[in-house]
Amino acid sequence: MNRTRSTKLHALVAVGLAAALVAGCSSAESGGGGKQDAVDLSSIREGFLGKDKGGDAVEGGTLSMASFAEPRSLDPAVTIAALTTGGSEMLNIYDSLMRYDANDQSFVPQMAEGISTEDNITWTLKLRDGVLFSDGSTLDSAAVKASQERYASMPAPEAALWNANVTTVETPDASTVVYTLNKPWVQFPGILTTGPGMIVGKASGAGETFKPVGAGPFTLGKWAPQESLTLDARKDYWGGKPKLDAVKFVYLPNAQTAIDSQAKGEIDVAFIREPNQVEDALKNDPHGVVNMTAAQNSALINASEGRPGADPRVRKAMQLAIDTQLLTERAFSGAGGGSPTIFPEYSRWHGKTQGLAYDPEAAKKLLAEAKADGFDGKIEYTDGSDPASRETALAVKALLEAVGFEVETVLTRTVADLITKVVVDRDYDVSAWGHSFREPDPIPKMFAILHSTGTQLYGSQTSPEMDALLEKFQVAPTYEEQKAVMDEIQQRVNEDVPFLTFGPYAETVLWNDNVRGVLGAGNSMVLYAKAWKS
């Protein structure tokens, strides 16, 4: 198992953390601007790296990708639809109803022919003709409804959000699905690019006998646990038989091994996200795509009764005590990009309100007030035991102790140990985590983490004010109105400090110069339906 900080943070997602969606495509017509102007993480922008050279497609061959982590299941109602948890494997098996196009920042049809609404409450989805599951059965409206009802009935990653908004799913004919929501949601199509949009065929079965049957370009071939997973091309894929014969996902120990293997020509595609690795990669005119994840480098605060974090003065003092740039530089070999602002300058959600800037004097004052009321100043900080996590923990400890906290660091041996401590036992004060707020629609993840009915609270602070703001953001009819609400959300976070923000990550998929036609479709996932190797 990869025990880097990156693995830890996103392996946590694999046990039920929800995710928002980001995607795009790279083809001869799309893609882009070549080398990034700067390589400091704070200046990186979401989008494509290099330009797909196109040319006459070559048939055959196997494309190999070093995936981030092996999925524990290929069921989208069990595993989060994100590259870091096996989402690319699932996407190439199931495809998705909709796809996010990073070029124009819109949700576009994929297996669907289109989606429309007049009031953002009633949405009509039209399906393409001729879409078949890998067992030969038809993907029609009944299949879509059955799959989504199954998803909503399980403890699926986005089931809570789905159930809180979707009141009815109707199928007036075989090619039409009508969704009725209980309130306006202008970005509803976004949830059809992730788990609920990956339609699971009836023949897949359930439980331990589950075998993935989807309508995507590939089917499950050989799966060698802890080594690799191979997907074989389908001749009857609705978009035409893939050019590739197969895609092989390999599970390497860590991102550096993937980088080295790609440099040697042993694999075709690699995924990286640690800031120093991304900054190094961007110096070399790579081909790939960057997906920004806001507040990915962050920490949970347990605000349960009896915990230090139950006092808002303690929470705010901790954020004010953290020099996010120093922390990022120390953890990631001098890399930049630390920020206390949830959505820094790169983001389309960046507003006038900044996060709480490093202010040790203000932190000391708040801490003194809390101590005067009985707080003993002691905090336990939990992190992993890999080098980056150790450096982060040391930096957090030093910064907090500089303003008067007494910090004990707990470095867990494995990801499972950290999960148990935080998610199961709730036995923590502050713990390293990853929030992953995505550009196209941050509400799914924010709802899970910040709303009082969210499924990923783990003792975090919530409030009626934040609940109202999240609901206000969701129903806002225009981007401008949503952006204004997001600024209010940042103000509320500054006041309540429900978690500590250290900075974003730039999730980056890199492919070799001879790879063409890669598509992206949510949470850094990539689709190989049109990919080929020259």
MARLO-31435 format. One record per residue (C-alpha): residue in one letter; x, y, z. Coordinates in Angstrom, 1 decimal. Each point is the difference from the previous one (the first is absolute). Layout:
<nodes>
> residu | u | v | w
> A | X | Y | Z;
...
</nodes>
This chain:
<nodes>
> residu | u | v | w
> M | 0.0 | 0.0 | 0.0;
> N | 1.2 | 3.5 | -0.8;
> R | 0.6 | 1.8 | 3.3;
> T | 0.7 | 3.4 | -1.4;
> R | -2.0 | 2.9 | 1.3;
> S | -2.0 | 0.0 | -3.3;
> T | -0.9 | -3.6 | 0.4;
> K | -1.1 | 0.5 | 3.6;
> L | -2.3 | 2.9 | -0.8;
> H | -1.7 | -1.6 | -2.9;
> A | -0.1 | -3.5 | 1.3;
> L | -2.3 | 1.4 | 2.6;
> V | -2.3 | 0.9 | -2.9;
> A | -0.2 | -3.7 | -0.8;
> V | -1.9 | -0.7 | 3.2;
> G | -2.9 | 2.2 | -0.8;
> L | 1.1 | 3.6 | -0.5;
> A | -2.1 | 1.8 | -2.7;
> A | 1.6 | 1.9 | -2.8;
> A | -0.9 | 2.7 | -2.5;
> L | 0.7 | -0.1 | -3.6;
> V | 2.6 | 1.4 | -2.4;
> A | 0.8 | -1.2 | -3.4;
> G | 0.9 | 0.9 | -3.5;
> C | 1.2 | -1.5 | -3.2;
> S | 3.2 | -0.1 | -2.0;
> S | -0.3 | -0.6 | -3.7;
> A | 1.3 | 1.4 | -3.2;
> E | -2.6 | 2.7 | 0.2;
> S | 0.3 | 0.8 | 3.8;
> G | 3.0 | 0.3 | 2.2;
> G | 2.2 | 2.6 | 0.2;
> G | 2.3 | 2.6 | 1.1;
> G | 3.3 | -1.9 | 0.2;
> K | 2.3 | 0.7 | 2.9;
> Q | -1.4 | 1.8 | 3.1;
> D | 1.3 | 3.5 | 0.3;
> A | 1.2 | -0.7 | 3.6;
> V | 0.6 | -3.1 | 2.0;
> D | -0.9 | 1.2 | 3.5;
> L | -3.1 | -1.7 | 1.1;
> S | -1.7 | 3.3 | 0.8;
> S | 0.1 | 0.9 | -3.7;
> I | -1.2 | -3.3 | -1.5;
> R | -3.3 | 0.0 | -1.7;
> E | -2.4 | -2.8 | -0.7;
> G | 0.1 | -1.3 | -3.6;
> F | 2.1 | -1.7 | -2.6;
> L | 3.7 | -0.3 | -0.4;
> G | 1.5 | -0.1 | -3.4;
> K | -2.0 | -0.6 | -3.2;
> D | -1.3 | -3.4 | -1.2;
> K | 1.8 | -0.4 | -3.4;
> G | -2.8 | -2.1 | -1.5;
> G | 0.9 | -1.8 | -3.2;
> D | -1.3 | -3.3 | -1.4;
> A | -1.2 | -2.2 | 2.8;
> V | 1.9 | -3.2 | 0.5;
> E | -2.0 | -3.2 | 0.8;
> G | 1.0 | -2.4 | 2.7;
> G | 2.4 | -0.1 | 3.0;
> T | -0.4 | 0.3 | 3.7;
> L | 0.3 | 3.3 | 1.9;
> S | 1.4 | -0.2 | 3.5;
> M | -0.8 | 2.4 | 2.7;
> A | 1.4 | 0.2 | 3.5;
> S | -3.2 | 0.6 | 2.0;
> F | 0.0 | 1.7 | 3.4;
> A | -1.5 | -2.8 | 2.0;
> E | -1.6 | -3.3 | -0.6;
> P | -3.8 | 0.1 | 0.3;
> R | -1.6 | -2.1 | 2.8;
> S | -3.0 | -0.5 | -2.3;
> L | -1.0 | 0.8 | -3.6;
> D | -3.5 | 0.9 | 1.2;
> P | -0.6 | 3.8 | -0.2;
> A | -2.5 | -0.3 | 2.8;
> V | 2.9 | -1.2 | 2.2;
> T | 3.1 | 1.7 | -1.4;
> I | 0.3 | 3.8 | -0.5;
> A | 0.2 | 1.0 | -3.6;
> A | 3.4 | 1.6 | 0.1;
> L | 3.3 | -0.9 | -1.6;
> T | 1.6 | -0.4 | 3.4;
> T | -2.3 | -2.7 | 1.0;
> G | -0.5 | -2.0 | -3.2;
> G | -2.3 | 2.4 | -1.8;
> S | 1.8 | -0.3 | -3.3;
> E | -0.4 | -3.8 | 0.1;
> M | -3.7 | 0.4 | 0.6;
> L | -0.5 | 2.8 | -2.6;
> N | 1.5 | -2.2 | -2.7;
> I | -2.4 | -2.8 | 0.9;
> Y | -3.2 | 2.0 | 0.5;
> D | 0.5 | 3.3 | -1.8;
> S | -2.2 | 2.8 | 1.3;
> L | -3.2 | 1.8 | -1.0;
> M | 1.6 | 3.4 | 0.0;
> R | 3.5 | 1.4 | -0.1;
> Y | 1.7 | 3.2 | 1.2;
> D | 1.8 | 1.9 | -2.7;
> A | 2.8 | 2.1 | 1.5;
> N | 0.4 | 2.0 | -3.2;
> D | -3.2 | 1.9 | 0.4;
> Q | -0.8 | -1.0 | 3.6;
> S | -3.3 | -1.7 | -0.8;
> F | -1.6 | -3.4 | 0.4;
> V | -0.4 | -1.8 | -3.4;
> P | -1.8 | -3.1 | -1.0;
> Q | 1.9 | -3.3 | -0.1;
> M | -2.3 | -3.1 | -0.1;
> A | -2.9 | 2.4 | 0.2;
> E | -1.0 | 1.9 | -3.2;
> G | -0.9 | 3.1 | 2.0;
> I | -1.6 | 1.4 | 3.2;
> S | -2.3 | 3.0 | 0.4;
> T | -2.0 | 2.0 | 2.5;
> E | -2.1 | 3.1 | 0.2;
> D | 0.0 | 0.6 | 3.7;
> N | 3.1 | -2.0 | 1.4;
> I | -2.5 | -2.2 | 1.8;
> T | -1.3 | -2.3 | -2.7;
> W | 2.8 | -1.5 | -2.1;
> T | -0.6 | -2.1 | -3.2;
> L | 2.8 | -2.3 | -1.1;
> K | -0.1 | -1.5 | -3.5;
> L | 2.0 | -3.1 | -0.6;
> R | 1.9 | -1.0 | -3.1;
> D | -1.3 | -2.8 | -2.2;
> G | 2.0 | -3.2 | -0.2;
> V | 1.8 | 0.1 | 3.4;
> L | 0.6 | -3.5 | 1.1;
> F | 1.3 | -1.6 | 3.2;
> S | 2.9 | -2.4 | -0.4;
> D | -2.5 | -2.9 | 0.5;
> G | -1.9 | 1.2 | -3.1;
> S | -3.0 | 1.4 | 1.8;
> T | -1.2 | 3.6 | -0.8;
> L | 0.8 | 3.0 | 2.2;
> D | -3.4 | 1.6 | 0.0;
> S | -1.9 | 2.2 | 2.4;
> A | -1.1 | -2.9 | 2.1;
> A | 3.6 | -1.1 | 0.4;
> V | 1.0 | 3.5 | 1.0;
> K | -2.7 | 0.3 | 2.6;
> A | 0.7 | -3.4 | 1.4;
> S | 3.7 | 0.7 | 0.3;
> Q | -0.6 | 3.4 | 1.7;
> E | -2.6 | -1.4 | 2.4;
> R | 2.6 | -2.7 | 0.9;
> Y | 2.6 | 2.7 | 0.6;
> A | -2.3 | 2.1 | 2.1;
> S | -1.0 | -2.9 | 2.2;
> M | 3.6 | -0.8 | 0.9;
> P | 2.5 | 1.9 | 2.2;
> A | 1.5 | 1.3 | -3.3;
> P | 2.4 | 2.9 | -0.1;
> E | -2.6 | 2.6 | -1.2;
> A | -3.2 | -1.8 | 1.0;
> A | -0.7 | 2.5 | 2.8;
> L | 0.2 | 2.9 | -2.4;
> W | -2.1 | -1.8 | -2.6;
> N | -2.7 | -1.0 | 2.5;
> A | -0.1 | 3.6 | 1.5;
> N | -0.8 | 1.4 | -3.4;
> V | -1.6 | -2.5 | -2.4;
> T | -3.6 | -0.7 | 0.8;
> T | -1.1 | -2.0 | -3.1;
> V | 1.6 | -1.8 | -3.0;
> E | -2.5 | -0.6 | -2.8;
> T | 0.4 | -1.9 | -3.3;
> P | -2.7 | 1.2 | -2.4;
> D | 1.6 | -2.0 | -2.8;
> A | 3.0 | -2.2 | -0.6;
> S | 2.3 | 2.9 | -0.9;
> T | -1.1 | 2.6 | 2.5;
> V | 0.7 | 0.4 | 3.7;
> V | -1.7 | 2.9 | 1.9;
> Y | 1.4 | 1.1 | 3.4;
> T | -2.0 | 2.2 | 2.3;
> L | 1.9 | 1.7 | 2.8;
> N | -1.3 | 1.6 | 3.2;
> K | 1.8 | 3.2 | -0.7;
> P | 1.9 | 1.7 | -2.9;
> W | 3.5 | -1.4 | -0.7;
> V | 1.6 | 1.7 | -3.0;
> Q | 2.9 | -2.5 | 0.0;
> F | -2.0 | -3.1 | 0.3;
> P | 1.5 | -1.5 | -3.2;
> G | 3.3 | -0.1 | 1.9;
> I | -1.1 | -2.9 | 2.2;
> L | -0.7 | -2.0 | -3.2;
> T | 3.7 | 0.1 | -0.8;
> T | 0.9 | -1.9 | 3.1;
> G | -1.3 | -3.1 | 1.9;
> P | -3.7 | 0.5 | -0.7;
> G | 0.9 | 0.5 | -3.7;
> M | 1.9 | -3.3 | -0.3;
> I | -2.9 | -2.4 | -0.8;
> V | 0.4 | -3.5 | 1.4;
> G | -1.6 | -2.8 | -2.0;
> K | -2.4 | -2.3 | 1.7;
> A | 2.2 | -3.0 | -0.8;
> S | 2.7 | 1.4 | 2.3;
> G | -1.5 | -1.7 | 3.0;
> A | 0.6 | 1.2 | 3.5;
> G | 2.2 | -0.5 | 3.1;
> E | 2.9 | -2.5 | -0.3;
> T | -1.3 | -1.3 | -3.3;
> F | 0.1 | 3.5 | -1.6;
> K | 1.6 | 0.0 | -3.5;
> P | 0.0 | 3.3 | -1.8;
> V | -2.3 | 0.2 | -3.1;
> G | 0.1 | 3.5 | -1.5;
> A | -0.5 | 1.8 | -3.3;
> G | 3.5 | 1.4 | -0.2;
> P | 2.7 | -0.7 | -2.6;
> F | 1.7 | -2.8 | 1.9;
> T | -0.8 | -3.0 | 2.1;
> L | 1.8 | -1.6 | 3.0;
> G | 2.7 | -2.4 | -1.1;
> K | 2.7 | -1.3 | 2.4;
> W | 0.2 | 1.5 | 3.5;
> A | 3.2 | -0.9 | 1.9;
> P | -0.5 | 1.5 | 3.5;
> Q | 2.7 | 2.4 | 1.1;
> E | 1.6 | -0.2 | -3.5;
> S | -2.2 | 1.0 | -2.9;
> L | -3.5 | 0.1 | -1.5;
> T | -0.5 | -0.5 | -3.7;
> L | -3.1 | 1.2 | -2.0;
> D | -0.7 | -1.4 | -3.5;
> A | -1.5 | 2.0 | -2.8;
> R | -3.6 | -0.5 | -1.0;
> K | -0.9 | -0.4 | -3.7;
> D | -3.6 | 1.2 | 0.6;
> Y | 0.7 | 3.2 | 2.0;
> W | -2.5 | 2.7 | -1.0;
> G | 2.8 | 2.4 | -1.0;
> G | 1.7 | -2.6 | -2.2;
> K | 2.6 | -2.6 | 0.8;
> P | 2.9 | 1.5 | 1.9;
> K | 3.3 | 0.3 | -1.9;
> L | 1.8 | -1.7 | 2.9;
> D | -0.2 | -3.7 | 0.6;
> A | 0.2 | 0.4 | 3.7;
> V | 0.8 | 2.4 | 2.9;
> K | 2.2 | -1.3 | 2.9;
> F | -0.1 | 1.8 | 3.3;
> V | 3.0 | -0.7 | 2.1;
> Y | 0.3 | 0.6 | 3.7;
> L | 3.5 | 1.2 | 0.9;
> P | 1.3 | 0.8 | 3.5;
> N | -0.1 | 3.8 | -0.4;
> A | -0.1 | 2.9 | -2.4;
> Q | 3.8 | 0.2 | -0.3;
> T | 0.1 | -3.6 | -1.2;
> A | -2.6 | 0.9 | -2.6;
> I | 2.1 | 3.1 | -1.1;
> D | 3.1 | -2.1 | -0.3;
> S | -1.8 | -2.8 | -1.8;
> Q | -1.5 | 2.4 | -2.5;
> A | 3.4 | 1.6 | -0.6;
> K | 1.4 | -3.5 | -0.9;
> G | -2.9 | -0.7 | -2.4;
> E | -1.5 | -2.7 | 2.2;
> I | -3.4 | 1.7 | 0.3;
> D | -1.9 | 2.4 | -2.2;
> V | -1.9 | 2.1 | 2.5;
> A | 0.8 | 1.1 | 3.5;
> F | -1.9 | 2.0 | 2.7;
> I | 1.6 | 2.4 | 2.4;
> R | -1.2 | 2.6 | 2.5;
> E | 2.6 | 0.8 | 2.6;
> P | 1.0 | 3.6 | -0.6;
> N | 3.7 | -0.6 | -0.5;
> Q | -0.6 | -2.8 | -2.5;
> V | -2.5 | 2.2 | -1.9;
> E | 2.3 | 3.0 | -0.1;
> D | 2.9 | -2.2 | -1.3;
> A | -2.2 | -1.6 | -2.7;
> L | -1.2 | 3.3 | -1.3;
> K | 3.5 | 1.1 | -0.8;
> N | 0.2 | -2.6 | -2.8;
> D | -2.8 | 0.9 | -2.4;
> P | -2.1 | -3.0 | 0.9;
> H | -3.2 | -1.3 | -1.6;
> G | -2.8 | -0.4 | 2.4;
> V | -2.8 | 1.7 | 1.9;
> V | 0.0 | 1.8 | 3.4;
> N | -3.0 | -0.1 | 2.3;
> M | 0.1 | 2.3 | 3.0;
> T | -1.3 | -1.1 | 3.3;
> A | -0.7 | 2.7 | 2.6;
> A | 0.8 | -0.5 | 3.6;
> Q | 1.5 | -3.4 | -0.8;
> N | 2.8 | 0.6 | 2.4;
> S | -2.0 | 0.6 | 3.2;
> A | -0.8 | -1.3 | 3.4;
> L | -3.2 | -1.1 | 1.8;
> I | -0.9 | 1.5 | 3.4;
> N | -2.0 | -2.0 | 2.4;
> A | -2.5 | 2.4 | 1.5;
> S | -1.8 | -2.5 | 2.1;
> E | -0.8 | 0.8 | 3.6;
> G | 3.1 | -0.3 | 2.2;
> R | 2.5 | 0.4 | -2.9;
> P | 2.1 | 3.2 | -0.3;
> G | -1.6 | 0.7 | -3.3;
> A | -3.4 | 0.5 | 1.6;
> D | 1.2 | 3.5 | 0.8;
> P | -0.1 | 2.3 | -3.1;
> R | 2.8 | 2.0 | 1.5;
> V | 2.3 | -3.0 | -0.1;
> R | -1.0 | -0.9 | -3.5;
> K | 0.7 | 3.5 | -1.3;
> A | 3.2 | 0.3 | 2.0;
> M | 1.3 | -3.1 | -1.8;
> Q | -0.7 | 1.3 | -3.4;
> L | 1.6 | 3.4 | 0.8;
> A | 3.1 | -1.8 | 1.3;
> I | 0.6 | -1.9 | -3.3;
> D | 2.3 | 1.5 | -2.5;
> T | -1.3 | -2.0 | -2.9;
> Q | 2.8 | 0.9 | -2.4;
> L | 2.6 | -1.0 | 2.4;
> L | -1.8 | -3.3 | 0.8;
> T | -0.3 | -0.8 | -3.7;
> E | 3.6 | 0.8 | -0.7;
> R | 1.2 | -2.2 | 2.9;
> A | -2.2 | -3.0 | -0.9;
> F | 0.7 | 0.0 | -3.7;
> S | 3.6 | 1.0 | -0.5;
> G | -0.5 | 3.7 | -0.5;
> A | -3.1 | -0.2 | -2.2;
> G | -2.3 | 3.0 | 0.1;
> G | -3.8 | 0.3 | 0.0;
> G | -1.0 | 0.0 | 3.7;
> S | -3.0 | 2.1 | 0.7;
> P | -2.6 | 0.5 | 2.8;
> T | -2.6 | 0.9 | -2.6;
> I | -2.3 | -2.9 | -1.0;
> F | 0.0 | 1.1 | -3.7;
> P | 3.2 | 1.9 | -0.8;
> E | 0.7 | 2.2 | -3.0;
> Y | 0.0 | -2.9 | -2.5;
> S | -3.7 | -0.7 | 0.7;
> R | -3.1 | 1.3 | -1.7;
> W | -1.5 | 0.1 | 3.5;
> H | 2.7 | 2.3 | 1.3;
> G | -1.6 | 3.1 | 1.5;
> K | 0.8 | 3.1 | 1.9;
> T | 0.2 | -1.7 | 3.4;
> Q | 3.3 | -1.7 | 0.8;
> G | 0.6 | -2.7 | 2.5;
> L | 1.4 | 0.8 | 3.5;
> A | 3.5 | 1.2 | -0.6;
> Y | 2.9 | -1.0 | 2.2;
> D | -0.2 | 2.2 | 3.1;
> P | 1.7 | -1.5 | 3.0;
> E | -0.8 | 3.0 | 2.3;
> A | -3.7 | -0.4 | -0.7;
> A | 0.4 | -3.7 | 0.6;
> K | 1.7 | 0.6 | 3.4;
> K | -2.8 | 2.3 | 1.1;
> L | -2.8 | -2.5 | -0.8;
> L | 1.9 | -2.8 | 1.6;
> A | 0.5 | 2.1 | 3.1;
> E | -3.7 | 0.6 | 0.2;
> A | -0.7 | -3.7 | -0.3;
> K | 2.5 | -0.9 | 2.7;
> A | -1.5 | 2.6 | 2.3;
> D | -3.2 | -1.9 | -0.2;
> G | 1.6 | -3.3 | 0.8;
> F | 1.6 | -1.4 | -3.2;
> D | 3.3 | -1.7 | 0.9;
> G | 1.6 | 0.8 | -3.4;
> K | 0.5 | -3.6 | -1.0;
> I | -0.7 | -1.3 | -3.5;
> E | 0.6 | -3.4 | -1.6;
> Y | 0.9 | 0.2 | -3.7;
> T | -0.4 | -3.2 | -2.1;
> D | 1.8 | -0.6 | -3.3;
> G | 1.6 | -2.9 | -1.9;
> S | 3.5 | -1.3 | 0.3;
> D | 1.4 | 0.6 | -3.6;
> P | 2.6 | 2.8 | -0.4;
> A | -2.4 | 2.7 | -1.2;
> S | -2.4 | -0.7 | 2.8;
> R | 2.7 | 0.0 | 2.6;
> E | 1.3 | 3.4 | -1.3;
> T | -3.6 | 1.4 | 0.0;
> A | -0.5 | -1.2 | 3.6;
> L | 3.3 | 1.5 | 1.1;
> A | -0.9 | 3.3 | -1.6;
> V | -3.5 | 0.1 | 1.5;
> K | 1.4 | -0.9 | 3.4;
> A | 2.6 | 2.8 | -0.2;
> L | -2.4 | 2.6 | -1.2;
> L | -2.7 | -0.8 | 2.6;
> E | 2.5 | -0.2 | 2.8;
> A | 1.4 | 3.4 | -1.1;
> V | -3.3 | 1.6 | 1.1;
> G | -0.4 | -1.9 | 3.2;
> F | -1.6 | -3.4 | -0.8;
> E | 1.5 | -3.2 | 1.4;
> V | -0.1 | -2.5 | -2.9;
> E | 0.4 | -3.7 | 0.0;
> T | 0.4 | -1.6 | -3.4;
> V | -1.4 | -3.4 | -0.8;
> L | 1.3 | -1.6 | -3.2;
> T | -2.1 | -3.0 | -1.0;
> R | 1.8 | -3.0 | -1.5;
> T | -2.5 | -0.6 | -2.8;
> V | -2.9 | 1.6 | -1.8;
> A | -2.3 | -2.4 | 1.6;
> D | 1.2 | 1.1 | 3.5;
> L | -0.7 | 3.6 | -0.8;
> I | -3.5 | -0.8 | -1.4;
> T | -0.9 | -2.0 | 3.1;
> K | 1.2 | 2.8 | 2.3;
> V | -1.9 | 2.7 | -1.8;
> V | -3.0 | -1.6 | -1.7;
> V | -0.8 | -2.9 | 2.2;
> D | 1.2 | 1.0 | 3.5;
> R | -0.2 | 3.8 | -0.4;
> D | 3.0 | -0.1 | 2.4;
> Y | 1.9 | 3.1 | -1.2;
> D | 0.4 | 3.7 | 0.5;
> V | 1.4 | 1.1 | -3.3;
> S | 0.8 | -2.3 | -2.9;
> A | 1.6 | 0.5 | -3.5;
> W | -2.7 | -0.6 | -2.7;
> G | -0.9 | 1.0 | -3.5;
> H | -3.2 | 1.8 | -0.9;
> S | 0.2 | 0.2 | -3.8;
> F | -2.4 | 2.8 | -0.9;
> R | -0.2 | -0.2 | -3.8;
> E | -0.4 | 2.8 | -2.6;
> P | -3.2 | -0.9 | -2.0;
> D | -2.3 | -0.5 | 3.0;
> P | 1.5 | 0.1 | 3.6;
> I | -3.4 | -0.6 | 1.6;
> P | 0.1 | -3.8 | 0.2;
> K | 3.2 | 0.0 | 2.1;
> M | -0.9 | 3.1 | 2.0;
> F | -3.4 | -1.4 | 0.8;
> A | 1.6 | -3.2 | 1.3;
> I | 2.6 | 1.8 | 2.1;
> L | -1.7 | 3.2 | 1.2;
> H | -3.8 | -0.6 | 0.1;
> S | -1.5 | -1.2 | 3.2;
> T | -1.5 | -3.0 | -1.8;
> G | 3.3 | -0.8 | -1.8;
> T | 1.4 | -3.5 | -0.1;
> Q | 3.7 | 1.0 | 0.5;
> L | -0.1 | 2.1 | 3.2;
> Y | 2.0 | -2.3 | 2.4;
> G | -0.6 | 2.5 | 2.8;
> S | 0.5 | 3.2 | -2.0;
> Q | -1.8 | 3.2 | 0.9;
> T | -3.2 | 0.9 | -1.8;
> S | -2.5 | 2.8 | 0.3;
> P | -3.4 | 1.1 | -1.3;
> E | 1.7 | 2.9 | -1.6;
> M | 2.3 | -2.2 | -2.1;
> D | -2.9 | -2.3 | -0.8;
> A | -2.0 | 3.0 | -1.4;
> L | 3.0 | 1.2 | -2.0;
> L | 0.6 | -3.4 | -1.6;
> E | -3.7 | -0.3 | -1.0;
> K | 0.1 | 3.6 | -1.3;
> F | 3.0 | -0.8 | -2.1;
> Q | -1.8 | -3.1 | -1.4;
> V | -3.1 | 1.8 | -1.1;
> A | 1.7 | 3.1 | -1.4;
> P | -0.9 | 0.2 | -3.7;
> T | 3.1 | 1.6 | -1.4;
> Y | 3.8 | -0.4 | 0.4;
> E | 0.3 | 3.6 | 1.2;
> E | -2.5 | -0.5 | 2.8;
> Q | 1.6 | -3.3 | 0.9;
> K | 3.4 | 1.7 | 0.2;
> A | -1.4 | 2.7 | 2.3;
> V | -1.3 | -2.7 | 2.3;
> M | 3.3 | -1.8 | -0.1;
> D | 1.6 | 3.2 | 1.3;
> E | -2.5 | -0.1 | 2.9;
> I | 1.0 | -3.6 | 0.6;
> Q | 3.6 | 1.0 | 0.3;
> Q | -1.0 | 2.7 | 2.5;
> R | -1.9 | -2.5 | 2.0;
> V | 3.0 | -2.4 | 0.0;
> N | 2.2 | 2.9 | 1.2;
> E | -2.4 | 0.5 | 2.9;
> D | -0.7 | -3.7 | 1.0;
> V | 3.2 | -1.7 | -1.3;
> P | -1.6 | -3.5 | -0.4;
> F | 3.3 | -1.3 | -1.3;
> L | 3.6 | 1.2 | -0.7;
> T | 0.9 | 1.0 | -3.5;
> F | 3.6 | -0.5 | -1.1;
> G | -0.4 | 0.3 | -3.8;
> P | -1.1 | -1.7 | -3.3;
> Y | 1.5 | -2.8 | -2.0;
> A | 0.4 | -0.2 | -3.7;
> E | -1.0 | -3.5 | -1.0;
> T | 1.8 | -0.7 | -3.2;
> V | -0.3 | -2.8 | -2.5;
> L | 3.1 | -0.3 | -2.3;
> W | 0.2 | -2.1 | -3.2;
> N | 2.8 | -0.7 | -2.4;
> D | 0.5 | 2.0 | -3.2;
> N | -1.3 | -3.0 | -2.0;
> V | -3.4 | -0.2 | 1.8;
> R | -3.0 | 1.7 | -1.8;
> G | -3.7 | 0.5 | 0.6;
> V | -0.2 | -0.1 | 3.8;
> L | -3.3 | 1.2 | 1.5;
> G | -0.6 | 1.1 | 3.5;
> A | -3.3 | -0.3 | 1.8;
> G | -0.1 | 0.9 | 3.7;
> N | 2.3 | 0.1 | 3.0;
> S | 3.1 | -0.3 | -2.1;
> M | -1.3 | -3.2 | -1.6;
> V | 1.0 | -0.8 | -3.6;
> L | -2.0 | -1.8 | -2.7;
> Y | 1.9 | -2.0 | -2.7;
> A | -3.0 | -0.5 | -2.4;
> K | 1.8 | 1.9 | -2.7;
> A | 3.6 | -0.4 | 1.1;
> W | 2.8 | -1.5 | -2.1;
> K | 3.8 | -0.3 | -0.1;
> S | 2.1 | 1.1 | -2.9;
</nodes>
